[in-house]
Amino acid sequence: MPSFGPGVLLLDHDGGFWLVHSVPDFPPLASSAAYSWPHSACTYGQTLLCVSFPFTQFSKIGKQLTYTYPQVYDYQLEGIFAQEFPDLENVIQGYHVSQEPWNSSVTLTSQAGTVFQSFAKFSKFGDDLYSGWLAAALGTNLQVQFWHKTVGVLPSNCSDIWQVLNVNQIAFPGPGGPSFNSTEDHSKWCVSPKGPWTCVGDMNRNQGEEQRGGGTLCAQLPALWKAFQPLVKNYQPCNGTARKPSRHYKI
């Protein structure tokens, strides 16, 4: 089953960027020659993570997209770019992985030299991205923010060594900082409670998305972690009671 995961790739011979985000129907078609922002994205919270990568890294990104199996609605890939990145061409044509393993992780290095870890799963992986793979792969507990207005939301999971805890409420720090429930936030991200991991992606935690492709992009960037982790106001521990996170953490 194709993923709903939105995103943008743009590159030339010097490199390009990968925009990982949660905004439905964004961006508009290039043929429109105009910028527009979806009305729904004005109502609910969203995340956008844009990372610049060298030209050579896009072959790895293309491989990851054969696992997430996105529905490509606009593209221009011609000449040397189609030759250099056959996986991107395959994704445009609707190709996806057809044999195990049904998940893939690759290391990507940005233009600035920052190391990112990309995690991608195909629908036949058949498990939750976070509790079924990511927490163990990163070796950490996770607090996960995702869209809760879906059917079959998975509860927080503490059945393994690493806990995966659903974020219930977001609050921006500081006087008058807004706060809202996860039912008002369409973004999809997770953090390790004590650092240093932060991941931004396109997957919710529900039964349906166990059978859907998708992924997340992770980094051990202190500045990124400090931007996201303090947003967690309440989360669901495994006994089902909302709990405020401890602020006694360090990197």
N, C-alpha and C positions, 0 to 999 in steps of 0.2 A: 504494500500500500504506500503510495507517495506520501511524503511528509508535507506538513503545512508550513514548514520552517521558512520564514522570509529571510532575505539577505541580498547582498549586492557584491559582485566582483567587478573591479575596474582595473585594467592594467595596460601598460605600454612596455617598450623595450627596457625602460629604466626601473620598472617595478610597478606596483599598484597597491590597492587596498582591498581588504575584506571587511565588509560591514555586516556584522552579525546583529540582528535586532528582532523585536517581537511585534512590530507594527504591521497589521494586516493591510494588504493592498498598497504597499509602499515599496519603492517609489512608483510614480506613474510611468506609463510607457514613454520611451525616449521620443517616439514620434509626436507626442503631444507638445514637445518643446517648451514645457512649462513645469514649474514646481507646484505641487499641491500636497497638502497634509490631510490624511483621512479624518473625517469628522469623528469617528469612533475613538481615535487616538487622542482627542481632546477631552474625552470623558474618563478614560481609564489610563492608569500608569503604564509606561512602556520603558524598555531598555534598548539602547543602541551602543554597540562597541565597535569602533572603527580602528583597524590596525593596518599600518603600511608594511608591506612585505617586499623583499627583493624578487625579481623576475623568476629566479630559480625555484622559489618556494611554492609557486602556483601549481606545479605538477603534484605536489603533496596535497594541496587543497583540493585539486580535481579528484584525486583518489578518494578523499573523505566524502566528497559529494556523491560518489557512486554508492556509498552506504546510506547517506541520509535521503537520497532519492527525491530531490526537490522537484516541484512542478515549475519548470522554467517558462515564464510568460513573455520574456523579452531578452534578446541577445544580439550580439554582433561579434562573431569569432571567425576571422578569415585569414587566409594566407599562412604566414609563418606561425601565427598564434595557434591555429588549428593543428598544425604539424607538431609544434612544440608541446602542446597540451592535449593529447588525444583523449584523456579522461574527461576534460571539460567538453570536448566535442561529443563524446558518448553521452554525457549527462544531458546535453541539449537535445539529443535524439531520443531520450527516454530510457537509456541503458542504466542498469543497476547491477550490483554484485549478484551472482547466481549460485554461489557455493560458499561453504563455511571457510573461514570464520565469518560470523555475521556482525562483527564489530571491529573497529580499527582505531588505534590511537597513534598519532604522529607528533613529532616535535617540530615546531616551526620557530624560526628566528626572524624577528622583525627587522625593518630597516635600521632601527636604532640599536639592534643587538639584544633586544629583550627576548627571552625564551618563553614560548607559549606551548601548551599541550592541547591538541585538538582531539576530542573524543566523538566518534560517530558510530551510530548503530543502524542496521537495516531492520525492517519490520520483523524478520524471522528471528531476530535476537530474542524476542519474546519475553522481555523482562523490563522492569523500570530502569531507566538510565542511571539514576542516583543510587538506589539501594542495591540494584542488581550488578553494578559495575563501578561507578565513579568513586564512591566512598572508599572502597577497597583499593582501587587503583591509585588514589591520592594518599591513602593511608591516614584518613582523618574523618572525624565526625563532620556532618554537613547540616547547615541550616538552609532550607530550600524555599525560595519565593517563587510561586507560580500562580497561574490563573485558577482560582477555586470554583468558578462558575462552570463546572463541567460535570459530566456524569461519571460515577465510579471513582471519585477521588480516593487515592490511597492514603491510609493513615501513616503517621510517623512510624518508622521501622527501627526497632532495636533488637532484631533477631540475630544480628551478626555482631562482630567485634565493634564495628563502626556504626554509630547511630545516624540516621537520616531523619531530620526533624522538620516538619512543615511549619513555615512561617505563617502566622495568622494575622499579624498587624505590623504595619510599617509606620515609622515616625522619623521625621527629619529633626536632627538635634538643634538646640538653640531655642531662645524665646520665640514663641509663636510659630514654631516649626509645624507644618501640617502633619497630620497622622490619618491613616485610613486602613481599612481592612484589606486582606488579600483578595476578597471578592470584588474590589474596586481597582485592582492592579493586575494588568495583563502581562507584566514583565516576567521573565524567566531567568533567574540567576541563583547562585548559591555561594556560600562562604563557609570556610572552616571557622568555628566559633572563636578559636584562639589564634588564628592565622596560620600560614600566610596565604592560603589559597582563596582565589576568587574565580568564579566561572560565570560566563554569560552565554546563553544559548537560546534554544527554541522549543524546549520540551517541558510539558506539565507532568505532574505525578497523578496519573489516573489509569484505570484498567485499559482503556482504549489505546493509550499511547505506549503501552507495553508492546502492542502489535503495529507500531508505526515507526518509521525512520525519523532520525533527528540527532542532535548532538549539542555540544557545548565547547567553548573555547576558554581555557584556564591559564592562569598565570600566578606566579608568586611575587606579586608587586605590592610592597607595603602601602604605597599611595592608593592603589586600587582597592585593596582590602579595607583601608581606613575610610574610604568613600562609601563602601557598601555595608560592612558589618554593623556599624552603629545605627543603621536604619532598622535593624531587627528590634521591634518593640516587644512582641509576644510570639511565642512559638508553641506548638503542640508536642509535649513530651509523650512518651509512649503509654502513659496511663490516661491520656486523653484530656488532661487539664491544662489550660493555658498557663504559660510560665514566662516571666520576664527574664531575659538573659542577664548573666553577670557581666558587669563592666570591668571586672578585674582581670584584664588580659594583657598580654604583652607579645611582642614579636621577637 
